[in-house]
Amino acid sequence: MALALGIVLVLILTGCASEPVNFHTLVPAYVAPADGQAPGLDIRIQQVTVPAQVDRTQIVIRQGRSGLAVLETEWWGAPLVDEMHSALQYRLNPPPGSPPTQPKAALWVDVQRFDSVFGEYALLDVKWRLKPADSSAETLCHTVLKTPAGADMEALVNAHQTNLIALAALIVDASHGRLRSCAGGG
């Protein structure tokens, strides 16, 4: 009886073995700045918010018109809000080891939608506000970025990285007074 119970227990435990968890990040791989390249802007990110449906460590994808699927083996390196904060900080601040500077502006980011659709697109719908440190004027924008994505996880994450790079470029343009439109691409 004990042997049979032991065999059943082993079968149950091996049947419950799960696939390994894969971790992904929105922060691009580090690239050393070229000689003579200007340091980052030092825009202080005050707040990033994302919809509760996607603010988790597991990656959430859209299914059909109204469905969502939580991928139990595909995870962000941190909750999505932290991944987005880190990715924007990477693009908008001086590289590590740079001399300290006064912040040039403050930034608030409110993500309205963060959609992931295998084989179709990655979508970032975001309202953002940029306030220069030396002015009371603010730039208020609503930007929608949609990048085609391949059918695998790496392609989907890369499409989201592309959206964040484009958002950071708009923020940089706004900080220099070069922004013509807040709409972004799509």
Backbone bond lengths (Angstrom), bond angles and torsions (degrees), N, CA, C in turn:
res aa  C-N    CA-C-N  psi(-1)  N-CA   C-N-CA  omega(-1)  CA-C   N-CA-C  phi
1 M - - - 1.442 - - 1.525 111.08 -
2 A 1.344 116.32 -45.27 1.466 119.93 179.63 1.521 110.79 -64.46
3 L 1.333 116.90 -37.46 1.463 120.30 178.03 1.523 110.63 -64.50
4 A 1.302 117.23 -43.40 1.474 121.15 178.82 1.514 110.20 -63.30
5 L 1.329 117.88 -42.17 1.462 121.72 178.25 1.530 110.39 -63.44
6 G 1.331 116.66 -40.68 1.463 120.94 177.70 1.518 112.04 -62.82
7 I 1.327 117.21 -42.18 1.469 121.53 178.97 1.527 109.94 -64.46
8 V 1.330 116.79 -44.12 1.466 120.49 178.38 1.520 110.11 -61.08
9 L 1.332 117.67 -43.18 1.454 121.74 179.35 1.527 111.06 -61.52
10 V 1.322 117.94 -44.11 1.469 122.06 178.06 1.527 109.95 -62.13
11 L 1.315 118.00 -43.64 1.460 121.30 179.05 1.525 111.84 -62.84
12 I 1.330 116.68 -40.65 1.465 120.67 178.56 1.525 109.88 -64.68
13 L 1.325 117.00 -46.30 1.467 120.17 -178.15 1.519 112.21 -65.36
14 T 1.322 118.53 -39.43 1.463 119.20 178.86 1.516 110.97 -73.04
15 G 1.327 116.97 -29.93 1.461 120.12 176.41 1.513 111.57 -70.36
16 C 1.325 118.27 -24.17 1.465 122.51 -179.58 1.522 112.24 -89.36
17 A 1.328 116.40 -3.55 1.470 118.37 179.65 1.519 108.42 -59.98
18 S 1.307 116.56 134.99 1.461 120.27 -175.64 1.519 110.96 -108.43
19 E 1.312 113.73 167.19 1.457 120.11 176.09 1.524 108.75 -70.50
20 P 1.323 117.27 154.83 1.470 118.88 178.22 1.527 110.84 -67.63
21 V 1.306 115.65 150.72 1.460 121.75 177.99 1.529 108.47 -86.09
22 N 1.329 116.37 133.13 1.469 122.65 176.03 1.519 108.35 -104.47
23 F 1.328 116.51 136.19 1.457 121.54 -178.47 1.522 109.98 -109.05
24 H 1.345 116.33 141.97 1.463 122.98 -177.90 1.523 108.71 -132.76
25 T 1.340 115.55 156.90 1.458 120.02 178.83 1.526 110.58 -135.79
26 L 1.322 114.74 152.07 1.464 121.22 174.42 1.528 110.99 -90.21
27 V 1.321 116.88 -9.21 1.468 121.31 179.17 1.527 107.92 -81.77
28 P 1.330 117.61 121.88 1.470 118.91 -179.66 1.523 111.35 -68.06
29 A 1.320 115.75 161.47 1.462 120.91 176.49 1.531 108.94 -60.57
30 Y 1.324 116.18 145.18 1.466 120.74 -178.56 1.524 110.51 -67.77
31 V 1.320 114.26 134.29 1.465 121.42 174.07 1.519 106.24 -126.76
32 A 1.327 116.95 124.64 1.464 120.90 -179.85 1.521 109.74 -64.18
33 P 1.344 117.80 136.26 1.463 119.62 178.73 1.523 110.85 -64.62
34 A 1.312 115.51 144.74 1.467 121.18 177.97 1.528 109.27 -70.23
35 D 1.331 116.93 154.39 1.471 120.99 176.99 1.518 109.42 -56.05
36 G 1.318 115.52 134.21 1.454 120.57 177.99 1.521 113.77 83.45
37 Q 1.325 117.41 -5.48 1.460 119.46 179.20 1.525 109.38 -71.25
38 A 1.312 115.53 135.75 1.463 120.30 -179.35 1.524 110.41 -64.86
39 P 1.336 116.59 143.76 1.457 118.71 176.30 1.526 110.16 -67.15
40 G 1.324 116.11 168.58 1.457 121.03 179.08 1.515 111.87 -59.94
41 L 1.306 116.22 170.46 1.455 122.02 -173.93 1.513 114.13 -79.23
42 D 1.297 117.64 -24.82 1.457 123.40 -174.07 1.524 110.77 65.59
43 I 1.319 114.76 57.84 1.458 122.15 172.96 1.523 106.62 -93.26
44 R 1.308 116.64 121.46 1.460 120.80 -178.10 1.524 109.67 -83.64
45 I 1.300 115.24 122.84 1.458 120.56 178.47 1.520 107.57 -85.08
46 Q 1.320 115.32 111.71 1.458 120.69 -177.42 1.525 112.10 -80.50
47 Q 1.339 115.57 -39.50 1.463 118.40 -177.03 1.518 109.81 -159.92
48 V 1.329 115.36 141.27 1.462 123.06 169.88 1.519 106.33 -127.45
49 T 1.331 116.86 129.65 1.458 120.69 174.30 1.524 108.44 -124.20
50 V 1.324 115.57 147.95 1.466 121.48 176.87 1.528 107.92 -135.57
51 P 1.340 117.45 157.14 1.463 119.24 178.42 1.528 111.61 -59.54
52 A 1.314 115.58 142.80 1.467 121.34 -177.50 1.531 112.44 -58.36
53 Q 1.337 117.33 -31.30 1.459 120.83 -177.28 1.528 112.54 -60.63
54 V 1.327 117.22 -29.56 1.468 120.21 -176.36 1.522 113.42 -113.04
55 D 1.328 118.09 -5.20 1.468 120.63 -177.83 1.516 110.30 -83.67
56 R 1.303 114.33 80.91 1.461 122.11 -179.11 1.516 107.67 -153.69
57 T 1.304 116.47 175.01 1.462 118.96 177.59 1.525 111.38 -81.86
58 Q 1.329 118.25 -31.08 1.457 119.89 177.19 1.529 108.84 -76.54
59 I 1.310 115.47 141.21 1.464 120.17 178.31 1.524 108.76 -74.85
60 V 1.324 114.99 136.29 1.460 122.03 -179.72 1.522 107.87 -112.14
61 I 1.323 116.40 129.57 1.468 120.46 178.12 1.520 109.69 -118.01
62 R 1.322 114.94 155.20 1.457 121.27 175.27 1.515 109.43 -80.78
63 Q 1.328 114.98 143.82 1.463 121.06 174.00 1.523 107.55 -131.18
64 G 1.333 116.16 115.71 1.454 120.00 -179.48 1.520 111.51 66.01
65 R 1.323 115.44 -153.82 1.463 120.98 -175.64 1.527 112.99 -81.39
66 S 1.340 117.51 -28.55 1.462 117.78 -174.10 1.529 114.32 -134.60
67 G 1.322 117.96 0.76 1.455 119.72 -175.80 1.522 114.12 -93.90
68 L 1.309 114.69 153.92 1.464 122.97 173.46 1.518 107.73 -129.90
69 A 1.321 116.50 145.05 1.462 121.38 175.16 1.525 108.49 -127.25
70 V 1.311 115.99 129.37 1.461 122.31 175.25 1.518 106.34 -91.51
71 L 1.326 116.20 118.02 1.466 120.73 -177.90 1.525 109.15 -84.43
72 E 1.308 116.24 109.81 1.462 121.18 -173.73 1.526 113.64 -72.52
73 T 1.327 118.70 -16.82 1.467 119.96 -179.84 1.531 112.59 -113.23
74 E 1.329 117.63 4.44 1.469 121.82 177.61 1.523 107.54 -122.06
75 W 1.333 116.23 111.88 1.459 121.88 -173.13 1.526 110.82 -123.42
76 W 1.329 115.15 151.00 1.461 120.46 166.94 1.526 107.67 -75.83
77 G 1.309 116.80 157.96 1.461 120.46 177.47 1.521 112.19 -67.17
78 A 1.329 116.81 -19.28 1.467 124.32 178.72 1.529 106.11 -153.49
79 P 1.331 118.63 170.51 1.463 117.36 173.93 1.530 110.17 -53.22
80 L 1.317 116.55 149.23 1.467 121.04 -173.26 1.524 112.83 -54.19
81 V 1.314 118.71 -40.76 1.468 120.44 -179.73 1.534 110.45 -59.00
82 D 1.331 117.49 -39.50 1.469 121.14 179.19 1.527 111.33 -71.60
83 E 1.333 117.18 -37.82 1.468 120.65 176.23 1.530 110.68 -60.50
84 M 1.339 116.31 -44.72 1.465 120.01 -179.42 1.526 110.79 -65.60
85 H 1.318 116.94 -43.33 1.464 121.04 178.02 1.523 110.40 -58.07
86 S 1.325 116.39 -47.53 1.472 120.70 -179.07 1.518 111.84 -64.23
87 A 1.333 117.45 -41.09 1.472 120.56 -179.44 1.523 110.98 -65.30
88 L 1.331 117.71 -41.82 1.468 120.10 177.92 1.523 110.95 -69.64
89 Q 1.312 116.67 -39.94 1.468 120.11 178.65 1.529 110.34 -60.27
90 Y 1.325 116.72 -40.51 1.464 121.62 178.54 1.530 110.70 -58.59
91 R 1.323 117.35 -39.88 1.463 122.14 -177.16 1.519 114.19 -81.96
92 L 1.329 117.97 -25.06 1.463 120.81 -169.55 1.518 114.55 -109.60
93 N 1.315 118.34 1.48 1.455 120.68 -176.80 1.517 111.13 -127.03
94 P 1.342 116.53 159.25 1.465 119.40 178.79 1.524 110.51 -60.84
95 P 1.329 116.95 153.03 1.465 119.15 178.00 1.526 110.64 -64.89
96 P 1.337 116.68 155.56 1.467 119.87 177.98 1.528 110.61 -54.87
97 G 1.316 115.54 141.37 1.459 120.63 179.47 1.517 113.46 92.10
98 S 1.329 118.40 -7.61 1.468 121.45 177.30 1.522 108.93 -72.04
99 P 1.339 116.51 152.36 1.464 118.08 177.71 1.536 110.20 -62.86
100 P 1.338 117.38 144.82 1.461 119.82 -179.79 1.527 111.21 -63.61
101 T 1.316 115.11 144.27 1.470 121.10 177.52 1.520 108.64 -133.25
102 Q 1.314 115.76 165.56 1.453 120.57 173.11 1.523 107.89 -75.95
103 P 1.335 118.41 139.99 1.466 118.94 178.51 1.523 110.67 -61.44
104 K 1.326 115.32 139.91 1.464 121.32 -179.23 1.531 111.01 -85.18
105 A 1.347 116.83 -26.93 1.460 120.52 -177.78 1.521 109.35 -163.03
106 A 1.316 114.28 165.27 1.467 121.74 174.32 1.524 108.11 -114.47
107 L 1.344 116.25 144.74 1.455 121.73 -175.26 1.522 110.56 -130.02
108 W 1.332 115.05 135.91 1.460 122.62 172.50 1.521 107.19 -121.33
109 V 1.326 117.50 132.79 1.461 123.19 -177.17 1.532 108.45 -126.11
110 D 1.334 115.93 124.74 1.460 121.53 178.80 1.532 108.30 -123.30
111 V 1.322 116.41 100.94 1.463 121.09 -178.33 1.522 108.58 -75.86
112 Q 1.332 116.05 124.09 1.458 122.14 178.09 1.530 111.11 -87.06
113 R 1.334 115.54 -41.11 1.473 121.46 178.50 1.518 109.08 -144.41
114 F 1.325 115.20 143.33 1.453 123.03 175.71 1.524 105.14 -139.19
115 D 1.346 115.29 88.11 1.465 121.01 -174.22 1.517 111.25 -100.22
116 S 1.324 114.72 139.63 1.460 122.98 177.81 1.523 107.58 -126.78
117 V 1.343 116.61 119.58 1.460 120.95 -179.66 1.522 108.16 -131.46
118 F 1.342 116.09 109.30 1.465 120.55 179.74 1.526 110.64 -53.69
119 G 1.327 115.45 135.25 1.456 121.21 174.93 1.512 114.08 73.51
120 E 1.336 117.85 2.90 1.457 119.92 -178.88 1.523 112.55 -128.22
121 Y 1.352 117.71 -71.09 1.460 118.70 -173.95 1.525 112.25 -162.00
122 A 1.340 112.86 165.39 1.465 123.37 166.63 1.523 105.14 -119.37
123 L 1.331 116.95 130.74 1.455 120.83 -175.93 1.523 110.22 -122.98
124 L 1.319 115.57 134.62 1.465 122.85 175.44 1.523 107.37 -125.93
125 D 1.321 116.19 114.29 1.468 123.53 177.62 1.521 104.98 -113.86
126 V 1.328 116.96 113.57 1.465 119.96 -169.52 1.530 111.41 -140.05
127 K 1.319 114.64 139.61 1.462 121.69 168.84 1.522 105.80 -103.52
128 W 1.346 115.75 134.05 1.453 118.14 -179.41 1.524 110.33 -140.72
129 R 1.322 113.48 155.04 1.465 120.72 -177.98 1.523 107.92 -134.53
130 L 1.335 115.16 130.72 1.463 121.82 -179.70 1.520 108.61 -122.17
131 K 1.314 116.51 125.44 1.462 121.46 179.86 1.521 109.07 -122.58
132 P 1.350 117.01 111.69 1.470 119.57 177.31 1.529 111.22 -61.21
133 A 1.314 116.04 145.49 1.461 121.16 -178.15 1.527 111.94 -64.97
134 D 1.335 117.40 -28.54 1.461 121.17 -174.85 1.532 113.39 -102.52
135 S 1.339 117.19 21.29 1.463 119.90 -176.16 1.524 110.07 -151.75
136 S 1.315 114.67 155.77 1.464 118.66 174.18 1.528 110.56 -93.08
137 A 1.319 117.02 -9.12 1.463 121.21 178.61 1.524 109.84 -71.42
138 E 1.328 115.90 147.65 1.458 121.40 178.32 1.521 109.34 -129.29
139 T 1.323 114.90 151.23 1.460 121.32 170.82 1.516 106.49 -103.05
140 L 1.332 116.39 122.35 1.459 122.34 177.66 1.518 107.91 -112.65
141 C 1.317 117.20 126.33 1.463 120.57 -175.66 1.519 111.89 -136.84
142 H 1.316 114.13 152.12 1.458 122.49 169.81 1.525 105.60 -125.96
143 T 1.327 116.19 114.92 1.456 122.18 -173.88 1.522 109.71 -121.43
144 V 1.325 116.00 134.83 1.460 121.65 174.37 1.524 107.53 -121.06
145 L 1.325 115.84 121.65 1.468 122.40 -179.77 1.519 108.46 -121.19
146 K 1.326 116.06 130.59 1.461 121.25 -178.38 1.519 107.74 -134.73
147 T 1.331 116.01 119.30 1.459 122.24 -176.79 1.523 109.47 -119.13
148 P 1.345 117.74 132.30 1.470 119.68 176.46 1.528 110.23 -58.07
149 A 1.338 114.69 144.01 1.463 119.96 -179.54 1.521 109.76 -131.86
150 G 1.319 115.19 145.40 1.455 120.92 176.75 1.522 111.66 -76.02
151 A 1.301 115.39 -175.60 1.461 121.56 -173.64 1.526 113.99 -88.94
152 D 1.342 118.38 2.51 1.466 118.72 178.04 1.523 110.56 -116.32
153 M 1.322 115.78 167.16 1.459 121.13 -174.81 1.525 112.62 -62.69
154 E 1.326 117.89 -41.88 1.464 119.80 -179.55 1.530 110.96 -60.02
155 A 1.318 117.24 -43.09 1.467 120.56 179.46 1.526 110.87 -64.30
156 L 1.309 117.11 -38.41 1.463 120.82 179.43 1.531 110.87 -66.99
157 V 1.322 117.42 -45.28 1.471 121.12 178.48 1.532 109.79 -64.23
158 N 1.333 117.78 -41.37 1.464 120.54 177.75 1.527 111.29 -60.81
159 A 1.337 117.62 -37.68 1.463 120.89 177.73 1.530 110.32 -64.39
160 H 1.331 117.37 -39.63 1.473 120.16 176.20 1.528 110.75 -65.84
161 Q 1.334 117.36 -38.97 1.469 119.91 175.91 1.526 110.35 -60.75
162 T 1.329 117.19 -41.63 1.467 121.48 178.64 1.529 110.47 -60.28
163 N 1.333 117.03 -42.06 1.468 120.15 177.57 1.520 111.53 -61.26
164 L 1.333 117.39 -42.45 1.466 120.52 -179.35 1.527 111.55 -69.17
165 I 1.323 117.36 -34.22 1.465 120.70 175.46 1.530 109.61 -63.60
166 A 1.335 116.60 -43.41 1.467 120.54 178.95 1.529 110.85 -65.48
167 L 1.327 117.86 -40.11 1.459 120.67 177.01 1.527 110.53 -62.63
168 A 1.320 116.98 -45.19 1.468 120.46 178.69 1.529 110.83 -60.47
169 A 1.329 117.90 -38.81 1.472 121.03 178.34 1.523 110.65 -63.38
170 L 1.328 118.04 -40.29 1.468 120.82 176.71 1.528 110.92 -63.37
171 I 1.326 116.36 -40.83 1.463 120.79 179.20 1.526 110.46 -64.83
172 V 1.322 116.93 -41.83 1.469 121.17 176.85 1.523 109.84 -61.15
173 D 1.332 117.22 -46.49 1.472 120.41 178.82 1.527 110.53 -59.69
174 A 1.330 117.19 -41.75 1.462 120.39 178.84 1.523 110.89 -63.91
175 S 1.317 117.30 -38.24 1.466 120.31 -179.14 1.522 111.86 -67.73
176 H 1.338 117.27 -24.06 1.465 122.06 178.12 1.527 112.39 -98.77
177 G 1.320 117.23 4.55 1.458 120.78 -179.67 1.516 113.76 73.41
178 R 1.338 118.14 19.68 1.471 121.73 -177.23 1.519 113.34 -102.56
179 L 1.312 117.51 2.93 1.455 119.90 -174.88 1.525 110.30 -76.57
180 R 1.336 115.52 121.34 1.468 120.47 179.16 1.520 111.36 -92.38
181 S 1.342 116.18 -33.38 1.453 121.24 -178.39 1.509 109.51 -148.00
182 C 1.302 116.38 142.26 1.467 121.05 178.10 1.516 112.31 -88.80
183 A 1.298 118.08 -2.83 1.463 120.77 -169.86 1.515 113.49 -68.35
184 G 1.297 119.63 -30.13 1.465 120.98 -177.54 1.512 111.76 75.38
185 G 1.321 115.78 -168.07 1.466 120.67 -178.25 1.499 110.50 -100.85
186 G 1.303 115.39 -176.15 1.435 116.98 177.70 1.459 110.66 168.11
